[in-house]
């Protein structure tokens, strides 16, 4: 049995939740001991932009924001189960990091 730490991050929360559900279903079907999904702090990237293109006039600002959602799984599984987890269909918007321990 080997331990793995899986970190998921995405700007789109529904696709992140879908991948988490797929990992949970594989773990439940295989009888794998898992810890997670553990929600990690959401990173909020803010960009304030001045509305007036020339810089003249009153200073009014438009604020844009991008949120990066993160989840963490810790799994104790055999090689076959890890292979099943790696074969899950993952959208392009979700970034996956697998660390074997």
C-alpha positions in Angstrom: 0.0 0.0 0.0 1.3 3.4 -0.9 0.1 6.9 0.2 -0.7 9.6 -2.2 -1.6 13.3 -1.8 -3.8 14.7 -4.6 -4.1 18.4 -4.9 -6.8 19.8 -7.2 -7.1 23.5 -8.2 -9.4 25.3 -10.6 -11.0 28.6 -11.3 -14.4 26.8 -12.1 -16.0 25.4 -8.9 -18.5 23.1 -10.6 -15.8 21.2 -12.6 -13.7 20.9 -9.5 -16.6 19.4 -7.5 -17.3 17.0 -10.4 -13.7 15.7 -10.3 -13.9 15.4 -6.5 -17.0 13.3 -6.8 -15.3 11.0 -9.4 -12.3 10.4 -7.1 -14.7 9.7 -4.1 -16.7 7.2 -6.2 -13.5 5.3 -7.3 -12.3 5.3 -3.6 -15.7 4.0 -2.4 -15.9 1.3 -5.1 -12.3 0.0 -4.4 -12.6 0.3 -0.6 -9.7 2.7 -0.4 -9.0 4.6 2.8 -9.2 8.3 2.0 -9.1 11.6 3.7 -10.9 14.4 1.9 -11.8 16.4 0.0 -10.3 19.0 2.3 -11.1 22.5 1.1 -7.9 24.7 1.1 -8.1 28.5 1.2 -9.5 30.1 -1.9 -7.0 32.5 -3.6 -8.6 35.7 -4.8 -6.7 37.6 -7.5 -8.0 41.2 -7.8 -7.1 43.6 -10.6 -8.3 47.2 -10.2 -8.5 49.1 -13.6 -9.3 52.8 -14.1 -12.4 53.1 -16.2 -11.3 56.2 -18.1 -8.8 55.2 -20.9 -7.0 58.5 -21.0 -6.6 59.0 -17.2 -8.5 62.3 -17.4 -11.7 63.0 -15.4 -12.8 61.5 -12.1 -11.0 58.4 -11.0 -13.6 55.6 -11.1 -12.3 52.1 -10.9 -13.5 48.7 -12.3 -12.5 45.8 -10.2 -12.0 42.3 -11.7 -11.5 39.2 -9.6 -10.5 35.6 -10.3 -10.9 32.9 -7.6 -8.7 29.8 -7.5 -10.4 27.0 -5.6 -8.3 24.2 -4.1 -9.1 20.7 -2.7 -6.8 18.1 -1.1 -7.2 14.3 -0.9 -4.9 11.9 1.0 -5.3 8.3 -0.2 -3.9 5.0 1.0 -4.2 2.7 -2.0 -2.5 -0.1 -4.0 -1.1 0.3 -7.5 -4.3 -0.9 -9.3 -6.5 1.7 -7.5 -4.0 4.5 -8.2 -4.1 3.6 -11.8 -8.0 3.8 -11.8 -7.7 7.3 -10.2 -5.2 8.4 -12.8 -7.6 7.3 -15.6 -10.4 9.7 -14.5 -11.5 12.2 -17.2 -10.4 15.6 -16.0 -11.4 18.9 -17.7 -8.7 21.3 -18.9 -9.8 23.9 -16.2 -8.7 21.6 -13.4 -5.1 21.3 -12.4 -4.1 18.0 -10.7 -0.9 17.4 -8.7 -0.2 13.8 -7.4 2.5 13.4 -4.8 3.5 9.8 -3.8 4.7 9.4 -0.2 
